[in-house]
C-alpha cells in the first residue's frame, strides 16, 4: 500500500509550490485564520445547494421555449425588488427511463434557493390538476410578452450534458436579463477575481473540474488556498478522492454567496492541532504545522 493510501489526507500546502495538486504529499500548514473560520462556520446555518429537475420529452423545444421562459420569468419575479443581481448556477442534462420511455431531465443546481423554489412552484401549478392552471399559464405568458417587449432578453441554453456554469444577470436599471454560459471556466483558483471567495465563482470552478479530462485541480498559487479554510477542505478532498462532490457544498442561508465544503476528515485532522479550541489571534503566529503521522 502506498504512503498516500495509508494517509488519505494528502497535502503539502506551501506557498512556494506551484505543481499539480495530485502530486502533493507531506505536511499541512494550518494558517491561524483557519481557526477563526472554523468557529465562524459552526455559528452559522448552512444548507445544501438547491436542485430542481425538469423532465422533458422535447429537449430542443424546452431549452429554447418552456424551460427558458421559466428561468426568465422567475428571475424577474424573484429579484425585481432587489436591484442588480448576478450569480452563477449549474445546469446539467441527463436521460432517464420512465415506463419504458426515455426522457431528458434538465437539472438546475443553485445556491439561490428562492429562485429555484419559484421555478418549482410554478411548474407544479402547471403540471398538476389545478383548476387555476389556465389562468396561471396566461398570466405567465402575458408577463413574458411584456418582458420581451420592454427588456433586452438574452437566454442561451446549451445541449451539453454539463454541468454547465451559467451566468445569470438581472439588471432592472438597464432593463436587461441575461442567462448565458460562462466563457472558458478555469480550474486555476488564481484565475478568479475574488479567488473563489464566493459561491458563484466556486460553481464555475466546479464546472471546469467536473468537465476536465482527469478532474485534477491545478494550484497556480497555493497561497490562495491557505487563506481559506473552506477551499483547503475542498482541495484536500479532491486530492484524496480524485473527485469533487457537489453534494458536499454548503451555503449560508442568510448569505448564499458564502460557502463551505464538508470534509470531516480534514476537520478531525486539523482538530488535533488546536482548531477545536477557541482561537487566540493576538500572538500573530504565521502558521501551525500539522505533521502527518
VOGU-3710 file (C-alpha; in Angstrom, 3 decimals, decimal comma):
1> xxxxxxxxxx> 0,000/0,000/0,000  1,364/3,427/-0,892  2,024/6,199/1,625  -0,859/8,246/0,215  -3,238/5,286/0,636  -2,222/4,815/4,282  -2,659/8,564/4,909  -5,663/9,660/2,860  -5,398/13,327/3,850  -2,663/14,043/1,298
11> xxxxxxxxxx> -1,325/17,580/1,016  1,649/19,851/1,347  0,376/23,391/1,458  3,448/25,574/0,984  3,092/28,900/-0,767  6,255/28,420/-2,837  4,984/25,322/-4,654  3,150/25,550/-7,982  2,592/21,957/-9,063  -0,191/19,576/-9,958
21> xxxxxxxxxx> -2,156/19,121/-6,740  -2,415/15,356/-7,052  1,348/15,115/-6,550  1,438/16,943/-3,225  2,279/14,856/-0,141  3,593/15,682/3,284  2,588/18,265/5,894  -0,434/20,535/6,177  0,349/24,123/7,120  -2,503/25,423/9,242
31> xxxxxxxxxx> -2,984/29,159/8,819  -4,204/30,731/12,085  -7,107/32,227/10,139  -8,391/28,638/9,692  -9,068/28,511/13,424  -11,177/31,641/13,273  -13,025/30,481/10,139  -13,630/27,041/11,664  -15,512/28,556/14,610  -17,388/31,023/12,388
41> xxxxxxxxxx> -18,708/28,097/10,349  -20,108/26,456/13,491  -22,047/29,601/14,394  -23,906/29,848/11,073  -26,783/27,944/9,469  -25,914/26,112/6,255  -27,934/24,397/3,559  -27,133/22,252/0,548  -27,339/23,601/-2,968  -30,933/23,524/-4,213
51> xxxxxxxxxx> -31,755/21,306/-7,186  -34,795/21,209/-9,435  -35,246/18,506/-12,098  -37,378/19,320/-15,126  -38,399/16,298/-17,266  -38,572/16,963/-20,995  -39,783/14,881/-23,918  -38,844/17,613/-26,406  -35,447/18,857/-25,247  -34,721/21,364/-28,017
61> xxxxxxxxxx> -38,172/22,910/-27,691  -37,916/23,242/-23,921  -34,387/24,655/-23,946  -35,470/27,426/-26,303  -39,094/27,689/-25,137  -40,789/26,426/-21,983  -37,779/25,929/-19,719  -36,084/29,123/-20,847  -39,338/31,008/-20,206  -39,484/29,733/-16,612
71> xxxxxxxxxx> -35,906/30,884/-15,983  -36,604/34,360/-17,389  -39,931/34,996/-15,656  -38,874/33,662/-12,258  -35,573/35,556/-12,405  -37,662/38,714/-12,858  -40,167/37,819/-10,144  -37,543/36,789/-7,602  -35,214/39,771/-7,919  -37,350/42,681/-9,179
81> xxxxxxxxxx> -37,317/44,288/-5,709  -33,636/43,532/-5,118  -31,936/45,588/-7,812  -28,974/44,459/-9,894  -28,294/40,785/-9,224  -25,642/38,490/-10,677  -24,935/34,874/-9,781  -23,885/31,533/-11,242  -25,838/28,283/-11,311  -25,212/24,891/-12,904
91> xxxxxxxxxx> -27,437/23,192/-15,475  -26,972/19,534/-16,415  -28,723/17,293/-18,933  -29,310/13,569/-18,490  -31,629/10,865/-19,763  -33,944/8,794/-17,583  -36,118/5,777/-18,296  -39,783/6,313/-17,343  -42,264/3,483/-18,087  -40,113/2,143/-20,924
101> xxxxxxxxxx> -39,762/5,641/-22,373  -36,537/7,594/-22,257  -36,931/11,249/-21,337  -34,491/14,076/-20,809  -34,068/15,651/-17,390  -32,842/19,250/-17,136  -31,305/19,756/-13,692  -30,776/23,208/-12,220  -28,413/23,391/-9,223  -28,084/26,713/-7,428
111> xxxxxxxxxx> -27,389/28,490/-4,160  -30,270/30,894/-4,904  -32,999/28,987/-3,067  -35,814/31,495/-3,652  -35,174/31,470/-7,410  -35,171/27,672/-7,683  -38,168/27,431/-5,368  -40,148/29,871/-7,519  -39,495/27,775/-10,632  -40,502/24,602/-8,799
121> xxxxxxxxxx> -43,760/26,149/-7,548  -44,720/27,486/-10,970  -44,067/24,180/-12,715  -46,108/22,258/-10,118  -49,111/24,534/-10,671  -48,919/23,977/-14,422  -48,397/20,215/-14,248  -50,887/19,340/-11,511  -54,657/19,136/-11,893  -55,097/22,686/-10,652
131> xxxxxxxxxx> -58,382/24,470/-11,550  -56,469/27,765/-11,853  -53,850/26,320/-14,176  -55,124/28,010/-17,362  -55,302/31,437/-15,735  -51,860/30,940/-14,192  -50,412/29,978/-17,591  -51,952/33,018/-19,264  -50,536/35,326/-16,571  -47,063/33,864/-17,126
141> xxxxxxxxxx> -47,400/34,291/-20,881  -48,539/37,914/-20,510  -45,624/38,699/-18,214  -43,171/37,048/-20,598  -44,548/39,018/-23,572  -44,182/42,266/-21,642  -40,621/41,441/-20,693  -39,642/40,708/-24,284  -41,363/43,901/-25,426  -39,742/46,169/-22,838
151> xxxxxxxxxx> -36,476/44,494/-21,838  -33,357/43,170/-23,556  -33,581/39,414/-23,046  -30,705/37,024/-23,833  -31,070/33,356/-22,923  -28,699/30,800/-24,428  -29,040/27,247/-23,124  -26,581/24,616/-24,282  -27,236/20,991/-25,224  -24,006/19,994/-23,458
161> xxxxxxxxxx> -24,660/17,456/-20,739  -22,544/19,533/-18,384  -22,700/20,545/-15,692  -22,527/23,895/-17,481  -21,943/27,049/-15,409  -24,428/29,773/-16,401  -24,113/33,444/-15,574  -27,469/34,886/-14,537  -27,734/38,692/-14,685  -30,812/40,671/-13,687
171> xxxxxxxxxx> -30,375/44,403/-14,356  -33,596/46,367/-13,754  -31,964/49,757/-14,334  -30,611/48,651/-17,692  -33,792/46,656/-18,440  -31,725/43,595/-19,202  -31,912/39,893/-18,391  -29,076/37,603/-19,454  -28,636/33,847/-18,993  -25,533/32,577/-20,760
181> xxxxxxxxxx> -22,762/30,013/-20,205  -19,515/31,274/-18,709  -16,688/31,535/-21,216  -13,870/29,028/-20,666  -14,251/28,118/-16,973  -10,849/27,640/-15,353  -9,517/25,038/-12,907  -6,999/27,601/-11,623  -8,146/29,344/-8,409  -5,892/32,298/-9,254
191> xxxxxxxxxx> -7,945/32,994/-12,406  -10,968/34,109/-10,382  -11,275/37,815/-9,414  -12,416/37,058/-5,861  -10,209/33,965/-5,592  -13,178/31,622/-5,034  -14,394/33,541/-2,000  -17,988/33,488/-3,319  -20,268/30,599/-4,240  -20,767/31,815/-7,805
201> xxxxxxxxxx> -17,049/31,558/-8,543  -16,884/28,171/-6,833  -19,622/26,804/-9,107  -17,720/27,966/-12,195  -14,637/26,148/-10,936  -16,733/23,040/-10,188  -17,971/23,032/-13,764  -14,395/23,274/-15,041  -13,103/20,487/-12,777  -16,021/18,110/-13,408
211> xxxxxxxxxx> -15,728/18,560/-17,177  -11,935/18,238/-17,305  -10,298/15,109/-18,649  -8,683/13,998/-15,392  -10,632/16,020/-12,782  -7,359/17,411/-11,408  -7,175/20,814/-9,819  -4,045/22,757/-10,699  -2,909/25,130/-7,980  -1,086/28,006/-9,650
221> xxxxxxxxxx> -0,925/29,878/-6,343  -1,222/27,656/-3,282  -1,379/30,795/-1,138  -4,986/31,284/-2,222  -5,954/28,006/-0,579  -4,012/28,883/2,561  -6,239/31,905/3,125  -9,484/29,898/3,046  -10,370/27,001/5,319  -13,304/26,009/3,093
231> xxxxxxxxxx> -11,189/25,960/-0,067  -8,465/23,987/1,691  -11,027/21,354/2,742  -12,291/21,130/-0,837  -8,779/20,723/-2,232  -7,835/18,062/0,326  -10,954/16,071/-0,536  -10,106/16,391/-4,227  -6,598/15,132/-3,548  -7,818/12,163/-1,522
241> xxxxxxxxxx> -10,710/11,011/-3,695  -9,715/12,453/-7,088  -13,264/13,768/-7,343  -15,257/16,849/-6,446  -18,706/16,240/-4,951  -21,326/18,948/-5,381  -23,396/17,432/-2,574  -20,671/18,444/-0,109  -21,073/22,159/-0,839  -22,988/24,141/1,771
251> xxxxxxxxxx> -24,110/27,769/1,601  -25,003/30,236/4,325  -28,821/30,526/4,441  -28,516/34,247/5,185  -25,752/34,947/2,655  -25,831/32,395/-0,167  -22,605/33,660/-1,725  -20,759/32,364/1,365  -19,901/28,674/1,087  -18,335/25,771/2,963
261> xxxxxxxxxx> -17,275/22,277/1,924  -17,950/19,179/4,021  -14,747/17,335/4,771  -14,989/15,666/8,206  -11,568/14,031/7,815  -9,926/17,426/7,421  -11,862/18,843/10,377  -10,679/15,953/12,548  -7,086/16,213/11,333  -6,905/19,933/11,965
271> xxxxxxxxxx> -8,750/19,498/15,263  -5,789/17,509/16,576  -3,690/20,650/16,287  -5,787/23,227/18,052  -8,683/24,051/15,753  -11,071/22,505/18,240  -10,321/25,312/20,711  -11,468/28,907/20,509  -8,842/30,986/18,675  -6,445/33,445/20,224
281> xxxxxxxxxx> -5,206/35,551/17,339  -3,246/38,083/19,402  0,086/36,345/19,114  0,243/36,711/15,335  1,733/33,272/14,708  2,492/32,773/10,997  1,128/29,234/10,960  0,868/25,933/12,768  2,259/22,859/11,084  0,250/19,650/11,368
291> xxx> 2,731/16,824/10,883  1,274/13,806/9,152  1,861/10,572/11,068
//
